[in-house]
């Protein structure tokens, strides 16, 4: 047992257990640093070894998520958004959002901002109107709570008249419309800015190697290099846009894709980094891409939880691979897919994801908190944007990652993948002795 201590606690502890008996609970037991005594497994936190800076943790605010939130009563919606985006009290401090440029498969129907029966290369018909119903109003309410939240935009498809198959599903961008599509991004970013919404970064195609979703579009690495080098990069520069351009946005089994684009020096000058999902491949591939181009960021932008899910198994996997795994492999963010769904995993397009369980389930004004809510909470509330990852060892089954936040506080996130365990957190020669049940996660702040 840890030694009994009295007085105020030096270390704040928030825990979630795999049996859900404790859910993002702030411990009332004092935890303090003292001289080491026993031979417990020890996690040593070293602030002198630093790694990447963190942009944030959060979710994809799909069109469907925004629709469900917007349909709530004003009072319930305000309370939910405060809980999700504020950092005080028990609010979880979501600090990063991904949104779709046009429809994703988790919108009620498919659309782009310039869907015309004949080509419109001057984009005369371009309009953000579809997003003004739900997405933009909800984003404005979120920005009122957290004006500095980072937003990433990703398209699922170009307008159908720009595509080789004239369809929302599959096909690729016709070379003669590369310039028009680059201007489509410019108009989108300028239109959002006019609404008071600054988009921090864009990827150029969600899952460019997946032609099966509704909507979807393929884009090879060579096509993406050409698109950035000759069109998007110069167009952003000409428009005075500082929005980051992030590559790829697909699975880690094809880390060769972003590396191929980055090998093009002319394209590379416009690129901030590469984004990944983990439906295939290994999270460690992020380090390979980082090592190949250490001056470029890596980002983790999507992972679903399949409904109805298994809380213990899903929570363990997501914390281990994403919150700990992605950040230990240089990721500047972690985003779960998606923020909200209804009890039947809607809304979604015909042919879109039918089992994507939101971080929350919204039924009318009733909110149920699911796995991804707690996964993100354990990091987002404490590891604020501008935090820097610091060094730790991994003793046995105590998977972990640590950060120093902008206030100078240390944040250690630990997942116990073994049996119930007493362990020491060592910092500057002193230890704080604590314990975690099997499958539990603890976030420790001092």
N, C-alpha and C positions, 0 to 999 in steps of 0.2 A: 504493500500500500504506500502511496505517496506520503511524505511527512506532513503532519497537520500544521497548517500555517494560520496565523491570525492577521487581522488588519486588512487594508485594501489590497485588491489583487493587482499585481503588476501586469499580468497577462489576461487579456479578455479571450474567452473561448466560446465559439459557436459550433454546435454539433448537429449532425443528422445521422440517425441510425438506419440500418437497412430494413428493420422491421417497422419503420415509421413511428415508433413510440416517441422518438425525439425528432422534430423537423425544424431545422435551422433555429435552434434554441440557444439562447445566451445563458451560459452557465452562471450560477450564483456562487459556486465554490471558488475560493481564492486560489490563484496559482502564481507562485513567486519563484524567482531565481535564488538559489543558494549554492553553497559549496557542494561539489559532487560527493556522493556517499557510496552508492551501490554499483552494480555491474549491469544496469539496464541497457538494452539497445539504445543507441544515442544518435539523434539527428543533430549534426553540428551546422549551425548557420553562420556563414562567413560573408560579411558585407564588403570585404575587400576585393572579392572576385565578382565582377558584374557582367551581365550579358545584355539582352535586348531591352529596349524601352517598350512599355505596354500602351496600346491605344484604347483597349477596353474589352469588356465582356458583354454579350447580349444575345439577341435573337434576330430572326428575320420577321419584320413586320409585313407580312403578306397582305395583299388586298383583302383576302378573306378574313385575316386577323383584324384588320382595320374595320371591316364591315361589322363584325361581331361586337367589337368594342364600341363603335359608333351607334349601334342599336340599343345599347344599355341606357338606362335613365341617366340624366346629367349627374345626379348625386353619386350613383354607383360607379359611373365611368370615372369621375374625378377621384374617387377613393381608390379605384384600381390603378389608375395611372400614377397616383402618388406612391402607392405601394411598390409599383414596378420601377419607378424612375427616381424617386427621392432617396437620400442616403441616411436620413435621421431615423431614430426609433427602430422599428422592425422592418422598415422599407429596404428593398434589396439593391437599389442603386444601379440598375442596368445602364451601361455607359456607351454601348455601341449598338447600332441597328443596321441591318441590311434591308433594302427595299427593292422591289422589282421595277425596272424601267419598262413600262407597259405591263401586261399581265404575266404572272407566273402561273404554274399549274394549280396554285392554291388561291386563285381568284374564281369568282362565281362564273365568269365567262371570259373568253379570250378577246384581247384587244391590243392594238398598238396605238400610237398617238397620230398616225397618218395612214389610216386604213382606207384606201380608195380603190375604185374599180379600174381606174387607169393610172399609170405611173404619175407621180407628183415630184419630179426631181428637184423642184425649187422649195418643196415642203410648204407650199402655200396653205395646205389643209392641216398642218401640224397643230395639235391641241392637247393640252393636259386635262381636258374636261373629264375623262373617265376617273382620274385620280382626285378630282375636286369634290366628289361625292363623299368618300370615306377616308382615303389615305391622307390627303393633305390636311383636312380638319383635325384628324387624330395626331398627326405629326406636329401641328401647331400647338396642341395642348401639351404634348410631350416636351416641346422646346420651351414652353412656359415654365415647366418644372426643372428641366436641365438644358439651359441654352447652349451648352458646349458639347452636347452629345454628338458623337461621330456617326455619320451616315454613309453607307456604301450602297451604290446603285448598281444593279446587274440586270441586263436584258435577257429574256428567254428567247426572243425572236426579233428580227427586223420586220418592218411592214412587208406583207406578202408580195407586193409588187416589186420589191427589191430582190426577191429570192428566185433561185433556179427552178423551184417546183411550184411557185405561186400558192404555197400552202402554209398554214401555221405550224405544221408538224414536219420536222426534218428539212431537207434542202439546205442550200448554202447561199451566201451573199453573192450576187452577180458582180463581177469586177467593175462593170460600168456604173454601179451604184455605191462604190466605196466612198466617193467624195460626198454624195448625198447623205449616206449613213453617218459619216463623221459629223456633218452639220446637224443631223438628228440628235446626236449626243450634245452638241453645243446648245441647240435650242432647248433641249431638256434641262440642262444645267442652268441656263439663263432663266428659263421659266420657273424652275424651283426657287432660284435666288429671288425672283420677283415676288414669290409667295413668302419670302423670309426664311427659306429653307436652304441652308448651305450643304451641298453634297460633298463630303470630304474626298471620296474616291469612287471610281467606277471600275468594274470589270467589263470586258467587251462582249462576253458571251457566257452565260451560265452553262456549265457542262457542255463544252464545245465538241465533245466526242460522243454525245448522246442524242441520236436523231429520233428517239421514240416518244418523248414526252409531248404533252399538249399544253402550251406551245414548246417548240424547240427549234434549234438551227445548228448545223455543224460548221466548224471553222477549224481548219488545220493549223498547225503551228506556223507553217510557212505563210498561210493566208493572214494569220494574226500579225505576224512580223511585218508583212507588207501594209496591212491596214493601219498599224500604228506608225510605221516609218513614214509612209507617203501621205497619210490622210489625218488620222486622229491627232497624232502629236503636233503636226503643223497647225491643224485647225484650232486646237486648244490654245496654242501659243499665240496665234493671230487674234483670237478672241480675248486674250488676257486671262484665261482660266488657269487657276492653280490646282484644280482638282487632280488628284493622283490617278494615274493609269496603272491598273493591276492586272497581271496576266492570268490566263488559264481558267481558274475557278472550277476545277474538276478533281478527279481522284488521284491519290498519291501513287498509284501503280504506274502512272505515266509522268513521272517527274522530268522525263526527257523533253516534254512539250515546252514548259517554260524555259528550260535551259537552251533549247533550240532557238527560241525567240531572242533570248538574251545574248546569244552568240552574234546576233546582228547588231553591230555597234551603232548604226544609224537609228535603229528602233530602240535600242537600250537606253539612249540618252533621254527618252521620254518616259521611261518605265520606272515606277516606284518599287514594284515587287511582284510576287506571285501568290495566288490564292489556291487553297486546297480543300477537298472533301475527303472523307475516309470510308467510302463504300467499297473501296478496293485499295490494296497496297498497305504500307506500314507508315505509321506516324514519323518514324525515324528518317524517312525520305526527305522530310522538310529540312533536316540538318544538311543533307547532301546538296540541296539546292542553295541553302545559305552558304555553305562552304565554297560552292562554285562561284558565287557572286556575293561576297559578304557585305558589300555596300548596298545591296537591295533587300527590301523587307520580305518576310514570308508571313502569310496570314491564313488563319483557319476560318472558313466562311460558311460551312454547312455540315450538319449531321442531324439526321432525323431520329426520332424515337417511334418505333412501330407500335401502333395501338393494337390491343389494349395494354400491352407492355407488362413487364415484370419489374416492379420498383427496385428490388434488391439487385437484380442482375444488371438492369439498365443503368442505375445510379452508379454502381461500381465501374461499369465499362466506360461510361461517359466521363466520370471524374478522372479515371486512370488514363484514358487515351487522349482526352481533350484538355481538360483543365490542367492536368499535370503533364501529360504526354506532349501535347502541342507546344505548351510554353517551354518545356525542357528542350524542345527542338526548335527554338528560336521564334515561335509564332508571336506576333505582336497583338493578336486578339484571339478570341474564341467565340464563335457564333453558333447557337443551336437553331435548328429548323423545326418548328416555327413558333411564333409567339402564342397564337390562339387558334383553337378549332372548336367546333360544336360537338355535341356528344356522338355524332356519327362521322366525325373526322372531316366535316365540310367547313366552309365551301371549297369546292375544287372544280376544275374544268372537266368536261367529258374526256376521259382518258388520262386525267391527272391523278395525283397520289390519292388513293382511297383509304390509306391507313396511317397517314401522318398525324401523330398525336401532338397537339400543341403543348407548350410549357404550361399553359392553362387551358382548361375546358370552360367555355362560356355557354350557359344555357339560360337565355333571357338575361336576368341580372345576377344569376348564380354563378360563382366562380369556383372551380376545383383546381387545385395546384398539383401539377404532375412532375415527373422526374426532372425535366430540363429546367423547371423553375428553381429547384433546389441546387442543381448542378451549377447554374450560373450565379445564384445568390452567394454561394460559398466563396466566390472570387470577386464578383463585381462590386459588392458593398465596400470591400476593404482595399482591393488592388485597383486603386483609381488610375485614370489615365495619367501618364507621366511616371508611373511606378517603374522601377528597374528590377529585373530578375537578378537575384543574388545566389550564391553557391550553397548547395547542401549535398550531403551524402545520402544514400538510400540504404538503410540497414534492414535487411530481411524483407518482410512483407509490408514495411511502412513506406509506401510510395508517397512522394512528397515533392513540393516545389515551394520556393520562398521568394519574396520580393521586399524591396524597400520602397514605401510609398512617398509621394511628394512632401508629406508632413514629417518624414524621417522615421515613421513607424515601420517595424518589421512585421511582415505577414507570412505565416507558414501554413500551408494547406497540406493536410496529411490524410491519406486513405489507408486504412488497415485492411490489407488483402488476406491476412492470416487469421489465426485465432485471437481471442481477447488478449490485449497486450498492454503492459505497463512499459513506458519508455521515457527517456530524457530528451528534452530540447536543450541543447548546449549553445550558449551565446556568451562570448567574451569570458570563457573560463568557468562560468557558473551554469547550473542546470535547473530547469523546471521539470518536475516529475509529474507525469499525467498518464491517463490510460484511455484507450479506445476499444470499444466492443468490435468483434469481427464484422467487417463490412462497413464500419462507421467512418464518417469523415469529420475531421475537426479543423476549424480555421482558428489559428492562434495569432493574436495581435499584441505587440508590446512596443 
